[in-house]
Amino acid sequence: MDVVLVNILKVVIVALDIYQWIIIVNVVMSWLVSFNVINTSNQFVAMVMDFTYRATEPVYRRIRAILPNMGGIDLSPVVVLLAIFLIQGILSDFMYRM
C-alpha cells in the first residue's frame, strides 16, 4: 500500500511542477505583451496566452477575492507559487517519512 501512495504523491508533485511552470510562462508572457515585445496577433502567442489564462485564472480569481486591492499590482501568481512550494514541501516530507 505504501508503494501506491508514494507513486500517487510523486504524480501530484510532478503535476504541481507543471502547474508552476504554466504560472511562470503566464507571468512572463503577460510582461512581454505589456512591454510590446511580443504581439498577441501572432497565432502561436495567442494560443499560449489563452491556454495559460484558462489554466491559471480560476485559481487566481479565488486568490484575488481574498487579497486586498493593490492597484495595478497582481500578487495572486506569487501567492499561488508560494502555496505550491508549501504543498510540495509537505508532500515530499510525508513521502520520505514513509
CNS distance restraints for C-alpha pairs under 8 A (distance, minus, plus):
assign (resid   1 and name CA) (resid   5 and name CA) 6.42 0.50 0.50
assign (resid   2 and name CA) (resid   6 and name CA) 6.06 0.50 0.50
assign (resid   2 and name CA) (resid  98 and name CA) 7.20 0.50 0.50
assign (resid   3 and name CA) (resid   7 and name CA) 6.23 0.50 0.50
assign (resid   4 and name CA) (resid   8 and name CA) 6.21 0.50 0.50
assign (resid   5 and name CA) (resid   9 and name CA) 6.15 0.50 0.50
assign (resid   6 and name CA) (resid  10 and name CA) 6.20 0.50 0.50
assign (resid   6 and name CA) (resid  95 and name CA) 5.92 0.50 0.50
assign (resid   6 and name CA) (resid  98 and name CA) 7.99 0.50 0.50
assign (resid   7 and name CA) (resid  11 and name CA) 6.30 0.50 0.50
assign (resid   8 and name CA) (resid  12 and name CA) 6.29 0.50 0.50
assign (resid   9 and name CA) (resid  13 and name CA) 6.15 0.50 0.50
assign (resid   9 and name CA) (resid  91 and name CA) 6.72 0.50 0.50
assign (resid   9 and name CA) (resid  92 and name CA) 7.92 0.50 0.50
assign (resid   9 and name CA) (resid  95 and name CA) 6.96 0.50 0.50
assign (resid  10 and name CA) (resid  14 and name CA) 6.21 0.50 0.50
assign (resid  11 and name CA) (resid  15 and name CA) 6.12 0.50 0.50
assign (resid  12 and name CA) (resid  16 and name CA) 6.18 0.50 0.50
assign (resid  13 and name CA) (resid  17 and name CA) 6.23 0.50 0.50
assign (resid  13 and name CA) (resid  88 and name CA) 5.95 0.50 0.50
assign (resid  13 and name CA) (resid  91 and name CA) 7.46 0.50 0.50
assign (resid  13 and name CA) (resid  92 and name CA) 7.94 0.50 0.50
assign (resid  14 and name CA) (resid  18 and name CA) 6.28 0.50 0.50
assign (resid  15 and name CA) (resid  19 and name CA) 6.22 0.50 0.50
assign (resid  16 and name CA) (resid  20 and name CA) 6.02 0.50 0.50
assign (resid  16 and name CA) (resid  84 and name CA) 6.54 0.50 0.50
assign (resid  16 and name CA) (resid  88 and name CA) 7.44 0.50 0.50
assign (resid  17 and name CA) (resid  21 and name CA) 6.43 0.50 0.50
assign (resid  18 and name CA) (resid  22 and name CA) 6.33 0.50 0.50
assign (resid  19 and name CA) (resid  23 and name CA) 6.28 0.50 0.50
assign (resid  20 and name CA) (resid  24 and name CA) 6.36 0.50 0.50
assign (resid  20 and name CA) (resid  81 and name CA) 6.47 0.50 0.50
assign (resid  20 and name CA) (resid  84 and name CA) 7.27 0.50 0.50
assign (resid  21 and name CA) (resid  25 and name CA) 6.09 0.50 0.50
assign (resid  22 and name CA) (resid  26 and name CA) 6.10 0.50 0.50
assign (resid  22 and name CA) (resid  52 and name CA) 6.13 0.50 0.50
assign (resid  22 and name CA) (resid  55 and name CA) 7.74 0.50 0.50
assign (resid  22 and name CA) (resid  56 and name CA) 7.73 0.50 0.50
assign (resid  23 and name CA) (resid  27 and name CA) 6.21 0.50 0.50
assign (resid  23 and name CA) (resid  52 and name CA) 7.18 0.50 0.50
assign (resid  23 and name CA) (resid  56 and name CA) 6.66 0.50 0.50
assign (resid  23 and name CA) (resid  77 and name CA) 6.76 0.50 0.50
assign (resid  23 and name CA) (resid  81 and name CA) 7.81 0.50 0.50
assign (resid  24 and name CA) (resid  28 and name CA) 6.14 0.50 0.50
assign (resid  25 and name CA) (resid  29 and name CA) 5.93 0.50 0.50
assign (resid  25 and name CA) (resid  52 and name CA) 7.44 0.50 0.50
assign (resid  26 and name CA) (resid  30 and name CA) 6.09 0.50 0.50
assign (resid  26 and name CA) (resid  49 and name CA) 6.75 0.50 0.50
assign (resid  26 and name CA) (resid  52 and name CA) 5.49 0.50 0.50
assign (resid  26 and name CA) (resid  53 and name CA) 6.96 0.50 0.50
assign (resid  27 and name CA) (resid  31 and name CA) 6.33 0.50 0.50
assign (resid  27 and name CA) (resid  77 and name CA) 7.63 0.50 0.50
assign (resid  28 and name CA) (resid  32 and name CA) 6.22 0.50 0.50
assign (resid  29 and name CA) (resid  33 and name CA) 6.08 0.50 0.50
assign (resid  29 and name CA) (resid  49 and name CA) 7.18 0.50 0.50
assign (resid  30 and name CA) (resid  34 and name CA) 6.07 0.50 0.50
assign (resid  30 and name CA) (resid  49 and name CA) 7.97 0.50 0.50
assign (resid  31 and name CA) (resid  35 and name CA) 6.21 0.50 0.50
assign (resid  32 and name CA) (resid  36 and name CA) 6.12 0.50 0.50
assign (resid  32 and name CA) (resid  37 and name CA) 5.08 0.50 0.50
assign (resid  32 and name CA) (resid  38 and name CA) 5.83 0.50 0.50
assign (resid  33 and name CA) (resid  37 and name CA) 6.01 0.50 0.50
assign (resid  33 and name CA) (resid  38 and name CA) 5.40 0.50 0.50
assign (resid  33 and name CA) (resid  39 and name CA) 6.41 0.50 0.50
assign (resid  33 and name CA) (resid  40 and name CA) 7.14 0.50 0.50
assign (resid  38 and name CA) (resid  45 and name CA) 7.71 0.50 0.50
assign (resid  39 and name CA) (resid  45 and name CA) 7.23 0.50 0.50
assign (resid  40 and name CA) (resid  45 and name CA) 5.69 0.50 0.50
assign (resid  40 and name CA) (resid  46 and name CA) 5.20 0.50 0.50
assign (resid  41 and name CA) (resid  45 and name CA) 7.49 0.50 0.50
assign (resid  41 and name CA) (resid  46 and name CA) 6.60 0.50 0.50
assign (resid  42 and name CA) (resid  46 and name CA) 6.14 0.50 0.50
assign (resid  43 and name CA) (resid  47 and name CA) 6.12 0.50 0.50
assign (resid  44 and name CA) (resid  48 and name CA) 6.20 0.50 0.50
assign (resid  45 and name CA) (resid  49 and name CA) 6.03 0.50 0.50
assign (resid  46 and name CA) (resid  50 and name CA) 5.98 0.50 0.50
assign (resid  47 and name CA) (resid  51 and name CA) 6.10 0.50 0.50
assign (resid  48 and name CA) (resid  52 and name CA) 6.12 0.50 0.50
assign (resid  49 and name CA) (resid  53 and name CA) 5.91 0.50 0.50
assign (resid  50 and name CA) (resid  54 and name CA) 6.09 0.50 0.50
assign (resid  51 and name CA) (resid  55 and name CA) 6.10 0.50 0.50
assign (resid  52 and name CA) (resid  56 and name CA) 6.00 0.50 0.50
assign (resid  53 and name CA) (resid  57 and name CA) 5.52 0.50 0.50
assign (resid  54 and name CA) (resid  58 and name CA) 7.37 0.50 0.50
assign (resid  56 and name CA) (resid  60 and name CA) 6.15 0.50 0.50
assign (resid  57 and name CA) (resid  61 and name CA) 5.84 0.50 0.50
assign (resid  58 and name CA) (resid  62 and name CA) 6.68 0.50 0.50
assign (resid  59 and name CA) (resid  63 and name CA) 6.50 0.50 0.50
assign (resid  59 and name CA) (resid  80 and name CA) 7.76 0.50 0.50
assign (resid  60 and name CA) (resid  64 and name CA) 5.98 0.50 0.50
assign (resid  60 and name CA) (resid  76 and name CA) 5.58 0.50 0.50
assign (resid  60 and name CA) (resid  77 and name CA) 6.90 0.50 0.50
assign (resid  60 and name CA) (resid  80 and name CA) 7.59 0.50 0.50
assign (resid  61 and name CA) (resid  65 and name CA) 6.30 0.50 0.50
assign (resid  62 and name CA) (resid  66 and name CA) 6.87 0.50 0.50
assign (resid  63 and name CA) (resid  67 and name CA) 6.22 0.50 0.50
assign (resid  63 and name CA) (resid  76 and name CA) 5.78 0.50 0.50
assign (resid  63 and name CA) (resid  79 and name CA) 7.61 0.50 0.50
assign (resid  63 and name CA) (resid  80 and name CA) 7.79 0.50 0.50
assign (resid  64 and name CA) (resid  68 and name CA) 7.48 0.50 0.50
assign (resid  64 and name CA) (resid  76 and name CA) 6.18 0.50 0.50
assign (resid  67 and name CA) (resid  76 and name CA) 7.81 0.50 0.50
assign (resid  70 and name CA) (resid  74 and name CA) 7.03 0.50 0.50
assign (resid  75 and name CA) (resid  79 and name CA) 6.39 0.50 0.50
assign (resid  76 and name CA) (resid  80 and name CA) 6.12 0.50 0.50
assign (resid  77 and name CA) (resid  81 and name CA) 6.06 0.50 0.50
assign (resid  78 and name CA) (resid  82 and name CA) 6.13 0.50 0.50
assign (resid  79 and name CA) (resid  83 and name CA) 6.16 0.50 0.50
assign (resid  80 and name CA) (resid  84 and name CA) 6.16 0.50 0.50
assign (resid  81 and name CA) (resid  85 and name CA) 6.22 0.50 0.50
assign (resid  82 and name CA) (resid  86 and name CA) 6.17 0.50 0.50
assign (resid  83 and name CA) (resid  87 and name CA) 6.11 0.50 0.50
assign (resid  84 and name CA) (resid  88 and name CA) 6.03 0.50 0.50
assign (resid  85 and name CA) (resid  89 and name CA) 6.10 0.50 0.50
assign (resid  86 and name CA) (resid  90 and name CA) 6.25 0.50 0.50
assign (resid  87 and name CA) (resid  91 and name CA) 6.08 0.50 0.50
assign (resid  88 and name CA) (resid  92 and name CA) 5.93 0.50 0.50
assign (resid  89 and name CA) (resid  93 and name CA) 6.05 0.50 0.50
assign (resid  90 and name CA) (resid  94 and name CA) 6.12 0.50 0.50
assign (resid  91 and name CA) (resid  95 and name CA) 5.94 0.50 0.50
assign (resid  92 and name CA) (resid  96 and name CA) 6.14 0.50 0.50
assign (resid  93 and name CA) (resid  97 and name CA) 6.24 0.50 0.50
assign (resid  94 and name CA) (resid  98 and name CA) 6.62 0.50 0.50
